[in-house]
């Protein structure tokens, strides 16, 4: 199986950087786990396409920042897709899931899935790995509509709007996904430099300088037009070398070593029995015992990886018993 890969590059002498991600085995793992879930079944095609684009975009965004923590991209609203989530860690391990609560047409787009009444939102959360006392994750939220209230049909349009608002940087995103590949191309104007900037600008002045450059850099505008000509089929079917050659054959690129395998994008889930145990404790003893009476055990499945965690009556009793009073637990069944 072809492994997922991430390619970074710079345009020599120009204030523009780029990345291409191709999720193959990692994306197929996500879809296969969902399809094997007997309670939900496979994602409908439009949902899989949206979730694949989100996973590719989240990978590009995580790789584009220096941040020691998880980047979580969420889309939520009032359509048949209640929420869709893609999470990427600093080591490019990733997972994704979506909750579908209603019927949708085979050709549904973003507005029909999550933005029926134009109240849908996109949230990008940066959750630090080593939080300081009292430190909260950073979250930015943007609507799924443009400045004039028009519904946006593409996830790429939503994220470009987010990048413009949050970083004052021109960004071009091309995203695509099917049942085999989730891929994305990101082109971004480089920010005005900090200490190395010849103007010696302070942070506030630097932000203003970045904002002043929006839409005005001719080199970025030219490269953005080239990048935007990439079609969905080309992004899904062509290898990275061919894409770069077709789009930027007149530009001089500085390429970085591709990231692949365990050093590149790969599927991983951070669920665990102890995490599920904490969740059950959070329900409280009465709620947990009520589930035991009704079902005979407490069974929880991870929405991301599909793994099932089962807690019988002895296990649940252990969760609400002081450590010194515990008896040997029953055999673990997962």
N, C-alpha and C positions, 0 to 999 in steps of 0.2 A: 504494500500500500504506500502511496506517495505521502511523505510526511509534510506537515504544515510548515510554513516558512514565512519569515519576515525579512524584507530587504529595505535598507535605509540608503539614501543618497543625497548628495548636495549638487547644486548647479555651480560649477566652478566660476568664481568671480562674481556671482550674482547673489542677492539676499533671498534665496529661495531654497527650501529643503523639501524632501519628499520621502514617502514610504509606500511600499506595497506589501500587503499581507495576503496570503493564500492559506485558508484553513481547509484541510482535506481530512486527514485521519481524526483530528480533534473534533471537527464539525460532525463527521459521520458518527463518531462515538456518542455525541449528544443526541442525535436523531435516533440512533439505534436503541439507546436506553429508554427514550420516550416511547418508541414503538413497542417495546417489550413490556411496558407497564399495562397490565390487563385492565386496570380501572380507568385509564385515560385513552389508551391507544395512541397512534401517531398524531403528530400535529397536522392540521389542515395545511395545504400547500401555501396559502397566503401567510399564515402564521409562521411557518417554517422559514419563508423568505424574509419576513420582517426580523425574526429572531436571528437568522444568519447574518443579516446586514448589521444588526446591533452588535453581535459578537465580533465581527470584523472591525467595526468602528471602535468598539471599546478597546480592542487590542491595539489599534493604531493610536488611540488617545493615550493609553497607558505607556506605550513605547515612546511617546512624544514628550513626556514630562519626566522630571527627576523627582520621583515620589516613592517613599518607602511605605507602601500600603496598598490597599485594594482600590481599584477604580470600578465603581458600580454604575452602570447605565440602566435607567428604568424608563419605561413608557407606560403611562396609565391614563385611563379616562373612563368613558361611559359606553363603550361599544361592547361587542361580544368577546373581545379580548380585554379582560379585567386589568391585567398587568403583564408586562414582559420585562425580563431582567437578564442582563449579561454582566458577569463579574470577571475581572482580570487582575491577577496579582503581579507584583514587580518581577517575578521570575517567568511571567507570561503564561502561567497556568491559568486556565479559564473554565468557566462553566456558565450555563444559561438555562433559563426555563421561562415558560409562559403559562398563564392560567386562562383557559378558554371557557366562557360561561354561556355562550349562545351560538346560534347558527350564523354562518357567514358565507357569502357567495364565493365561488372558486376564483373570481378575479377581483376580490376585495382589495382595496388599497388602504393606506394609513388612516384616512378620515373615517372610512366605514368600519374599521376594526377598533379604533380607540378614541375617535374624536367626532362622534355623531353630532353633539350639540356644541362643538367648538370649545369645549372646556378641558380637552386632553392636555397632559403635561409631559414634559421630558425632564428627568432629573439626573444630574451627574453628581455622584457622591465620591469624595476622596476620604477613605477611612484609614488613618495612620496605623501602621503595624504596632509601633511602640508608643502608645498614647501617654502624654503627660497627665498628671492629676488634673481632673476637671476638663481636659481637652475633648472637644466634640468634633465629629467628622465635619468636613466642609461640604456643603451641598449648594449647587446652583440649579435653578429651575427655570425653564423657559416654556412658553405655550407652544402648541402644535399649529400655530397660525402665524402669519406674517405681520408686519407693522400696520397693515390696513385691515387686519382681522380676517384675511383670506386663509382658508384651510390649506395647509401644506401637504402635498401628495407624497413627498419623499422624505425618508429619514435623513438623507444627506442634507436637504434644505434646512431641516430643524437644527442639525448639529453645526452647520456652517453659521447659522444665525447665533447659536450659543457661543461659538468660538469668537465671533466678532464682538459679542457683548462682553464676554468674560476676559478676553485677552487683547482686544483691540487689534487682532491680527487677521488679515485676509486668509481664508482657507478654502480650498476646493476639495470636495470629497466625491468620489465615485464608488458606489457600493452595489454589490450584487450577491445573490445566493440562490442555490437550488438544493437538490437532495444529495449532492456530491461535494460541492465547494461553496464556501463563503469567503468572499474576497473584497478587498478595498484598496483604493489608491488615495493617498492624501498628499496634497501639495499646499505648502504654507509659506507665506512671506516671513522671513526671519525678523525677530524683534530688534528694536534699537538696543545696542549693547549697553551694559552697565558701566563698570569701572573702566573698561577698555574703550569706551566711547570717547571720541576725540573732543566732543562737546562737554564731557564731564557732567552730564545731566544727573540730577537727583531723581529718585524713584517717581515722584509725581510728574516731573517734567518729562521723564522717559515714557510714562504712560500716555501723556499728551502727545509726545512725538510719534508714538506708535499709532495713536488714533488719527493724527494728522496725515499719516501715510496711507490710510485706508483707501483703496481703489485708485491710488495715484502712481504706484510703482509700475512702470511700463514693462520691465522684465517679468515681474510676477504676472501681470495681466496677460502677457503673451503666452507664458507657460501654462497659465490657468485655462486659456482657450484650447490649447493642445490637449491638456489632460481631460477636459470636458468632452472632447470628441471620442473618448474611449467608450465603446458600447458595452452593454451588459454581456452579450455573448462573447465578446473579445476578452473581457475581464474574467469570465468563468472558464474559458477554454484555452486561452493562450498562456504560455509560460512567461515568467517575469522578464527574461532576456528579450523575448520577442516584443512584449508590450513596450518596454523602454526604448527599444530600437525603433519601433514604428512611431511612437509619439515624439521622441526627443532626439531624432537622428542628427539634427543640426546643433544640438547642445553638447557641451562637454560636462559629463557627469563624473563626480567623485563618489565611488561606490565603497560601502562598508561591507565587512564580512557578513554574509547572510546568517541569520539565526534560525536554526532548525533543530528537530529532535527535542531533547529535554532542555536545550538552551534556547529553543524557540517556542512558539505557541503550542501548548499541549493541554489536553483535558486533565482536570484534577478536581476533586470535590473535597471540601473541608468538613463534611458532616462526620459525626462520630456518635458512639453510644452515650458518652458523657454529655454531649451537647443536647441530645434528645432527652436524657435524664433531667437536665436542667430545665428544659421546656416543660416536662411533666410536673416537676416541682412548682414551676410557675403557675400551673393550672390550679394548684391547691389540692389538699387531700380529699375534700368532698367531691370535687369534679373527677379526680382520678378514680376514686372508689366507685363513683357512679358509672364510669365507663367499664370498670371491671364487672359490675353487676349486669350490665347490659350485654357485654361481649365476651366476658371471661378472661380477657387480657387487654392490654393497651398496645396497639400496633401503630407505628408511625413510619411512613415512607418518605424518603428525601425527594423533594420535587426536582432537584438538580440531577442526581445520579440514579435514582430509582431504588436504592438500597432500603430494605425493610428492617426495622428495629422492633422486636417484640419484648414486652415486659409482662410477666405473669403476676399473680397476686403477691408472691413472695418478693419479686423484684420491686414492685410498687411499694410494698411495706418498707423495704430497705431504704427507699428514697426519702421516706418521712420519719425515719428512726435515727436517733442520735447515734453517732459513730460507735460509742462504747457499748451500745445495746444491740448492735446488729448481729444477726445469725448468718451462717453461710448462705450465699445467694444460690438461686437455682441455676442450672446450666444455661449458658447464653445461647439463644436461638435468634439468628439474624437471617 
